[in-house]
Amino acid sequence: MAEKEKLGNFTREDAPEYEDVLQCMRCGFCLPTCPTFVLTGRERSSPRGRVAMARAVAEGKLPFSEAMKEEAYFCLDCRACTTACPSGVKAGEVMEVCRSQVHQQQPLPKWQAGFRNFILQKMLPDPNMLEISMLPARLYQKLGIQWLVRHSRLLKLGPEWMDKAEGMLPELHPPLRPQLPDVVPAVGEQRGRVAFFLGCIMTLMYPEVSRQTVKVLTHQGFEVITPKDQKCCGAPHLNEGDRSTTRSLAQHNLDLFMALEVDAIVTDCAGCGATLKEYEELLEEVGEHDKLTAFRSKIKDVSEFLAEQGLRTAGLKPVDKIVTYHEPCHLCHAQGVSRQPRELIKSIPGIDYRELNEASWCCGSAATFSLKYTDESQQILDRKLDNVQLTGAELLVTANPGCHLQLAWGLKQAGMSQEVVHISELLGMATPS
C-alpha cells in the first residue's frame, strides 16, 4: 500500500481528507444550528470557521496552531451542522480527525500521556478491567461516603468539573454484562434473532436500561444474543483523538459480530450506534468492503429496529404519563434516526406526548465537553431545560447515556421534577413482566 502523501501542515497519519475541507461553500446554513457559535458569536467557533481553519492547515497557509487545537476540542461534535449543510460537509468528523493531529503535533507531558494511554489503550478495551474499576465507586455509594462528601460540600473547594462529575453519578449497581445470559429466547412467536451490542457506560452505569432493552426485544418476539467478548465501540477513543485504538476495537467487534447468524445488531446507546456505523470508513483501508457494508446495514438503534419491524402493541400496559423527548445528537444527526423514537413513544397506550421545542438541540454533554467546558455546557443545558419546563412533562425520554447523565444532573440542580428515562425503560413500563 502506497504511503499517504503529507497534506500541508497535517501529518500523514490520520489527517482529514482534502475534499472534506474543500467542499464548504461558506453559505452559513450551519451557523444557527451550532451551539458553540450561538454561544460565542465567534466565527472560528462555527462549523464553517473550523473547516476553514482546517483547510488553511491542509494548504500550508497556517500551522497546526493552539487555536486549531482549541477548536478541535471546543466542537461538541453534535453533527447538527451536517444535518443543515447542503454540501454534505462533515465538520464534526473533521474536528474528530484534528483531535488525532493534536496528539501527534502537540503531545502531552509524559505523565499525562501515560495516564491517557492507560485509560484509552488498556482500561477501556478490557471489559473485565472496566468492571473492576467501578467497584470503588459502588463502595463509595454503598458505605455512605458519598452522602458525607455531598453534605460536607467538600468538593466545592476543588475544580468545578470535579464537583459536577461526582454529582452526575447515578445510583450504581453491579455491571450487567456478566449477568446477561448469552442467549435470551423470544417470548411467544419468534420474529427473528438479534445480537445485542451492550455499551460500556450502559453496562456500568445504566444496567437496568439495557435489561429493559433485552426484555422489550424478547417480548417483541426476538431471540437476543449477547456475546460476552465484545469490547468498547471506540467512541471515547474517537472523541479523544486515538483513532489507532479505535480501529483495533472496530476490527475485533466486526469479526465477532459478523460470525453470528443474526438479522440485526441492536444497541441502546446512540453514541455506540453512531460509532459502529462509522466502522466502514474507519476500516476502509483493510479492504473487507463487503463485510463492512453488511455490518453497517445490520447496526440498528433499538428504536430504529423496533420501528422497522413494527411494534406489537397488543398486550402492552397503559403508561399514564405526560412525556416529552430529547433527541440525542448521535441518534438524530449522526444516524438520521428521528421519527422512529417518537412513533414508538406515541404507540404506547396511555401516553400524553408533548413535543419538545428544539428537541434536537444539544444538551451540552458531548462526552467530556461538559467537564472540560463546564460554564459553556451549563449555558447550553439551561436552554434545553427551559424548553423541557414549558412542556409540563413528567418524563423526559432520551436514548443516550451521556444525555441521560447531563439531563438528570441538570434537572436536579434546577430543582425540576421531571424524571429522565431511556426509551427502553418507557417501553419496559408498558411491557408485561
C-alpha positions in Angstrom: 0.0 0.0 0.0 1.4 3.4 -1.0 2.3 5.8 1.8 -0.2 8.6 2.2 1.0 11.9 0.9 1.5 14.6 3.5 -1.3 17.1 3.5 0.1 20.6 4.1 0.8 21.1 7.8 -1.1 18.0 8.8 1.0 14.8 9.5 0.4 11.9 7.1 -1.3 9.7 9.8 -5.0 10.4 10.4 -5.2 13.7 8.5 -8.5 15.0 7.2 -9.2 14.3 3.5 -8.6 17.5 1.5 -12.0 17.0 -0.3 -13.7 17.1 3.2 -12.4 20.6 3.9 -12.7 21.9 0.3 -16.4 21.4 -0.2 -17.6 24.0 2.3 -19.3 26.9 0.3 -19.4 29.2 3.4 -23.2 29.6 2.9 -23.8 30.0 6.6 -26.7 27.5 6.9 -24.7 25.8 9.7 -24.4 28.9 11.9 -27.8 28.9 13.7 -27.5 25.1 14.3 -24.1 25.3 16.1 -24.4 25.7 19.9 -20.8 27.0 20.3 -21.3 29.6 17.6 -24.6 30.7 19.0 -23.0 30.9 22.5 -19.9 32.8 21.5 -20.7 34.6 18.2 -17.2 33.7 17.2 -16.6 32.8 13.6 -13.8 30.4 14.3 -16.1 28.5 16.7 -18.6 27.9 13.9 -18.6 24.8 11.6 -17.5 26.8 8.6 -14.9 28.6 10.6 -13.4 25.4 11.9 -13.4 23.8 8.4 -11.8 27.0 7.0 -9.0 26.7 9.6 -8.5 23.0 8.7 -8.4 23.9 5.0 -5.7 26.6 5.7 -3.6 24.0 7.6 -4.1 21.5 4.8 -2.9 24.1 2.2 0.1 25.0 4.3 -1.2 28.6 4.9 -1.5 28.1 8.7 0.5 25.9 11.1 -1.4 23.4 13.3 -1.8 26.1 16.0 -3.1 26.3 19.5 -6.3 27.8 18.1 -6.8 24.8 15.9 -6.3 22.6 18.9 -8.8 24.6 21.0 -11.5 24.4 18.3 -11.0 20.7 17.7 -12.0 20.1 21.3 -14.4 23.0 21.7 -16.6 21.5 18.9 -19.4 19.4 20.5 -19.3 17.0 17.6 -23.1 17.2 17.8 -23.3 16.9 13.9 -26.2 19.4 13.7 -24.2 21.3 11.1 -24.0 18.1 9.0 -27.8 17.9 9.0 -28.1 21.5 7.9 -25.3 21.6 5.3 -26.4 21.5 1.7 -23.0 20.4 0.6 -22.7 17.5 3.0 -19.7 18.9 4.9 -19.0 16.9 8.0 -17.4 19.5 10.2 -17.7 17.4 13.4 -15.9 14.4 11.8 -13.1 16.8 10.5 -12.7 18.1 14.1 -12.6 14.4 15.4 -9.7 13.8 13.0 -8.0 17.0 14.1 -8.0 15.7 17.7 -5.8 12.9 16.5 -3.5 15.6 15.0 -3.3 17.4 18.3 -1.7 14.4 20.0 0.7 13.9 17.1 1.8 17.6 16.8 1.4 18.9 20.4 2.0 15.9 22.6 1.0 15.9 26.3 3.6 15.9 29.1 4.9 12.4 29.7 2.9 11.7 32.8 -0.4 12.9 31.2 0.3 11.0 28.1 0.9 7.8 30.1 -2.3 8.2 32.1 -4.3 8.9 28.9 -2.8 5.9 27.1 -3.6 3.7 30.1 -7.2 4.7 30.1 -7.7 4.5 26.3 -5.4 1.6 25.4 -5.6 -0.6 28.5 -8.7 0.0 30.6 -11.4 0.8 28.1 -10.6 -2.1 25.7 -10.8 -4.6 28.6 -14.4 -5.2 29.9 -13.1 -7.1 33.0 -10.8 -4.2 34.0 -13.6 -1.7 33.4 -15.9 -3.6 35.6 -13.3 -3.9 38.4 -12.6 -0.2 38.1 -16.2 0.7 39.1 -16.0 -1.3 42.4 -14.6 1.6 44.4 -17.4 3.9 43.1 -20.0 1.4 44.1 -18.5 1.1 47.6 -18.3 4.9 47.8 -22.1 4.9 47.5 -22.9 1.8 49.5 -20.8 2.7 52.5 -22.3 6.2 52.8 -19.2 8.0 51.9 -21.0 9.8 49.0 -23.6 11.1 51.4 -20.9 12.5 53.7 -19.0 14.1 50.8 -22.1 15.7 49.3 -23.3 17.1 52.6 -19.9 18.4 53.6 -19.7 20.3 50.3 -16.0 19.4 50.3 -15.9 19.2 46.5 -16.9 22.8 46.3 -13.3 23.6 47.3 -11.9 21.8 44.3 -12.2 22.3 40.5 -15.8 22.8 39.2 -15.5 19.8 36.9 -14.8 17.5 39.8 -17.9 18.6 41.7 -20.0 18.2 38.6 -18.6 14.7 37.8 -19.4 13.5 41.3 -22.8 15.0 41.2 -23.6 13.3 37.9 -23.0 9.8 39.2 -26.3 7.8 39.1 -27.0 5.1 41.6 -24.6 2.3 40.7 -25.4 -1.4 40.5 -23.3 -4.5 39.5 -22.4 -4.5 35.8 -25.0 -6.2 33.5 -22.5 -7.9 31.2 -21.7 -10.8 33.5 -25.4 -11.2 34.4 -26.9 -11.4 31.0 -27.3 -14.9 29.5 -25.6 -15.4 26.2 -29.0 -16.2 24.7 -32.4 -15.0 25.8 -35.2 -16.7 23.9 -38.1 -14.9 22.3 -41.4 -14.7 24.1 -44.3 -16.1 22.0 -44.0 -16.4 18.3 -40.4 -15.7 17.2 -39.9 -13.0 14.6 -36.2 -13.0 14.4 -32.8 -13.3 16.0 -30.7 -10.3 17.0 -27.3 -9.6 18.6 -27.1 -7.0 21.4 -24.2 -4.6 21.5 -24.0 -3.6 25.1 -22.2 -0.3 25.5 -19.6 0.2 28.3 -21.5 3.0 30.0 -24.7 1.1 29.7 -23.5 -2.0 31.5 -21.6 0.0 34.2 -24.0 2.9 34.9 -27.3 2.0 33.4 -27.6 -1.8 33.7 -31.4 -1.6 34.2 -31.9 0.3 31.0 -30.2 -2.5 29.0 -32.0 -5.1 31.0 -35.2 -3.5 29.8 -33.9 -3.4 26.2 -33.5 -7.2 26.3 -36.9 -7.6 28.0 -38.6 -5.5 25.3 -36.9 -7.2 22.4 -37.7 -10.7 23.6 -41.3 -9.7 24.3 -41.5 -8.3 20.8 -40.6 -11.8 19.5 -36.8 -11.6 19.1 -34.2 -14.0 20.4 -31.4 -11.9 21.8 -27.7 -13.0 21.7 -25.2 -11.0 23.8 -21.6 -12.0 23.0 -19.5 -11.6 26.2 -16.3 -11.0 24.2 -17.5 -7.7 22.7 -15.4 -4.6 23.5 -15.8 -0.9 23.7 -17.1 0.5 20.4 -14.3 3.1 20.3 -16.4 6.2 20.7 -14.3 7.5 23.7 -11.2 7.0 21.6 -12.5 8.9 18.6 -13.5 11.7 21.0 -10.0 11.9 22.4 -8.2 11.5 19.1 -7.0 7.9 19.5 -8.0 6.6 16.1 -5.5 3.7 16.1 -7.1 2.0 19.1 -10.5 2.7 17.6 -9.5 0.7 14.6 -8.2 -2.2 16.7 -11.5 -2.3 18.6 -13.5 -2.0 15.4 -11.8 -5.0 13.8 -12.4 -7.1 16.9 -16.1 -6.2 17.1 -16.5 -6.6 13.3 -15.1 -10.1 13.3 -17.0 -11.1 16.5 -20.5 -9.9 15.4 -20.2 -10.9 11.8 -19.5 -14.5 12.9 -23.1 -14.6 14.3 -26.1 -15.5 12.2 -28.4 -12.7 13.2 -30.9 -10.4 11.5 -29.6 -7.2 13.1 -27.1 -5.9 15.7 -29.0 -3.8 18.1 -27.7 -1.2 20.6 -29.5 1.1 23.0 -26.6 3.6 23.2 -26.8 6.3 20.5 -23.1 7.1 20.7 -22.2 3.4 20.2 -24.6 3.1 17.3 -23.1 6.1 15.6 -19.5 4.8 16.0 -20.4 1.3 14.9 -21.9 2.7 11.7 -18.6 4.5 11.1 -16.6 1.3 11.1 -17.0 1.2 7.3 -15.0 4.4 7.0 -12.6 3.7 9.8 -11.6 0.3 8.3 -11.9 1.1 4.6 -8.1 0.5 4.0 -8.4 -3.0 5.4 -10.3 -4.0 2.2 -13.1 -6.1 3.6 -15.7 -3.9 1.9 -18.5 -6.4 1.5 -18.1 -7.4 5.2 -18.1 -3.8 6.4 -21.1 -2.9 4.2 -23.0 -5.9 5.6 -22.0 -5.0 9.2 -23.2 -1.4 8.8 -26.5 -2.5 7.4 -27.1 -4.6 10.4 -26.4 -1.9 13.0 -29.7 -0.6 14.4 -30.6 1.6 17.4 -33.3 -0.2 19.4 -35.9 2.4 18.4 -34.8 2.2 14.7 -35.1 -1.6 14.8 -38.5 -1.8 16.5 -40.0 0.9 14.3 -38.8 -1.0 11.2 -40.1 -4.3 12.5 -43.4 -2.9 13.8 -44.2 -2.7 17.5 -46.6 -5.3 18.7 -49.0 -3.2 20.8 -51.4 -6.0 21.8 -50.9 -6.7 25.5 -49.0 -3.6 26.3 -50.0 -1.9 29.6 -51.1 1.7 29.7 -48.4 4.2 30.9 -50.4 7.2 32.1 -47.7 9.8 31.9 -47.0 13.1 30.2 -43.9 12.6 28.1 -41.5 14.6 26.0 -38.5 13.5 24.1 -34.9 14.9 23.8 -33.1 13.7 20.7 -29.5 12.6 21.3 -27.2 14.3 18.7 -25.6 11.0 17.8 -29.0 9.5 17.1 -30.8 12.2 15.1 -27.8 13.9 13.4 -25.2 11.2 13.2 -27.6 8.3 12.4 -30.6 10.1 11.0 -32.9 8.4 13.4 -35.5 11.0 14.5 -39.0 9.9 13.5 -38.8 6.4 14.9 -38.5 7.1 18.7 -41.5 9.4 18.5 -43.6 6.8 16.7 -42.7 4.2 19.4 -43.5 6.6 22.3 -46.8 7.6 20.8 -47.8 4.0 20.2 -47.7 3.2 23.9 -51.2 3.2 25.4 -51.9 6.0 27.9 -49.0 8.3 26.9 -49.7 12.0 26.6 -46.9 13.1 24.2 -45.7 16.7 24.2 -43.2 17.7 21.5 -40.2 19.5 22.9 -39.2 22.8 21.3 -35.6 22.5 19.9 -35.7 18.7 20.6 -32.6 18.1 18.5 -30.6 21.0 20.2 -27.6 19.5 22.0 -27.9 19.2 25.8 -24.2 20.2 26.3 -22.9 16.8 27.4 -20.9 15.8 24.3 -18.7 13.2 26.1 -16.1 15.1 28.1 -17.2 18.6 26.9 -19.4 19.0 29.9 -16.5 18.6 32.2 -13.8 20.5 30.1 -16.1 23.4 29.5 -18.4 23.5 32.5 -19.7 27.1 32.1 -20.4 26.7 28.4 -22.0 23.3 28.9 -24.3 24.8 31.6 -25.5 27.5 29.3 -26.3 25.0 26.6 -28.1 22.8 29.1 -30.1 25.8 30.5 -31.6 26.4 27.1 -32.7 22.7 27.0 -34.1 22.8 30.5 -36.2 25.9 29.8 -37.8 24.1 26.9 -38.4 21.0 29.0 -40.1 23.1 31.6 -42.5 24.5 29.0 -43.8 21.0 28.1 -45.2 20.3 31.5 -43.9 16.7 31.0 -43.5 14.2 33.9 -41.0 12.1 32.0 -38.1 13.3 29.8 -37.2 10.5 27.4 -33.8 10.1 25.7 -31.7 7.4 24.2 -28.0 8.0 25.1 -26.2 7.7 28.4 -24.3 10.9 28.1 -27.5 12.8 27.6 -29.1 10.9 30.5 -26.3 11.8 32.9 -26.3 15.5 31.8 -30.1 16.0 31.8 -30.7 14.2 35.1 -28.0 16.3 36.8 -29.3 19.5 35.3 -32.9 18.8 36.4 -31.8 18.1 39.9 -29.6 21.2 40.1 -32.5 23.3 38.8 -35.0 21.8 41.2 -37.2 20.5 38.4 -39.4 17.5 39.0 -39.1 15.6 35.7 -37.5 12.2 35.7 -35.2 11.2 32.8 -35.8 7.7 31.4 -34.4 5.9 28.4 -36.9 4.9 25.7 -36.2 1.2 26.6 -37.4 2.0 30.1 -40.5 3.6 28.9 -41.3 0.6 26.6 -40.4 -1.6 29.6 -43.1 0.1 31.7 -45.6 -1.0 29.1 -44.3 -4.5 28.6 -45.7 -7.3 30.8 -43.1 -9.0 33.1 
